Amino acid sequence: MRKIQMVDLKGQYEKIKDQVNNGVMNVIESTAFINGPEVHSFQKELEDYLGVKHVIPCANGTDALQIAMMGLGLQSGDEVITTDFTFAATVEVIALLNLTPVLVDVNPFDFNIDTEAIKKAITSKTKAIVPVHLFGLAANMDEIMAIANEHGLYVIEDNAQGIGANYMHSDGSKSKTGTIGHVGTTSFFPSKNLGCYGDGGAIFTNDDDLAHTIRGVVNHGMYERYHHDVVGVNSRLDSMQATVLRAKLPHLDSYNNARRDAARKYTAAFASNEKIITPLVCDSCDCHVFHQYTLVIKDANRDELVKHLQANDIPCGVYYPIPLHLQKAYADERYNEDDFKVTNQLVKECISLPMHTELDDEQIKFITDKVLEFVNR
Ligand SMILES: *Cc1c(COP(=O)(O)O)cnc(C)c1O
């Protein structure tokens, strides 16, 4: 059996090697390292893929969130509601901009922001909601947009884990995650579903004015050379990363299908085991792109399971071991433990299994056998 990896970037690279190598060599030969044609082509190709009017590439997914918030003109003291169960980048940029993060609980069934909790958290200072399509599963965007419209709030979708997922609206139509809110963001960190070979990120919007503002923010607040109209940042996707992304984008749907196939096999193996709650996998719908395949382990010791898997050379992850509201940097006396029941429980029971585009049946069987061996003993 091939060695099991949490993410197998080498196996994926082997299949696109010629295109990536040629692309990188061409960038070097052209010396168009920054803002070159590769970046512009990638931007257009991603706009087409997502069905969104504007893609603004930037340096990473954390910058993308920060720039989105700067572009919307959020001001010091404005409250921004987001989920307690996400990677810290989401809340970090809120705090960094002197906005007030308001963390709320998630749903037990999809790990995504709880819309009832959003409603409860809204005050006269609330200006924006940041849903995260956690682990690659679309959050309840119709409901979130309805709440936002009712209260005049912006919605910033953190789509770092969900690129390529289709959200199905209540009328049956579909939109790509990241294109439904006022603005969406993503990360091209190597292990993300669409990853480059370094850092990268992008911002999406259908709003022409906002896109214009953001194009200045990413470039030192310049709209005309050496005229700095607003305080901006320097955040660029470089041409080498763009060329890697151009090689991968045409395969994104098949990459996500490979992840879904692996997820289906995992879920089939765990079906009917009452100690294991598997993530939602529906055959007809492509709302989940399985950035992570995350189980909830009931009545068995999750930490011992981690050790058992490690002892068998199976990598695994705990995303995330500590709720954000209990992190030193984001603790706040306003928070009440009773308001975070789901997250407080999930951090003790969740475990993510290896998930990438190169998993084979033999590996999946070995992994599921070892998980079952532990929970059934
Ligand atoms: C990865 C990630 C980010 C940050 O992306 P970087 O490119 O690493 O800055 C933000 N939010 C979520 C949910 C992520 O998973």
The ligand as an ORCA input file, in Angstrom:
! r2SCAN-3c Opt
* xyz 0 1
  C      -6.991     28.726      5.005
  C      -8.055     29.571      5.540
  C      -7.935     30.969      5.598
  C      -6.658     31.701      5.335
  O      -6.032     31.463      4.141
  P      -4.468     31.798      3.976
  O      -4.266     31.745      2.509
  O      -3.717     30.729      4.698
  O      -4.212     33.144      4.529
  C      -9.032     31.714      6.005
  N     -10.168     31.123      6.367
  C     -10.323     29.784      6.359
  C     -11.633     29.193      6.777
  C      -9.271     28.958      5.963
  O      -9.435     27.634      5.965
*
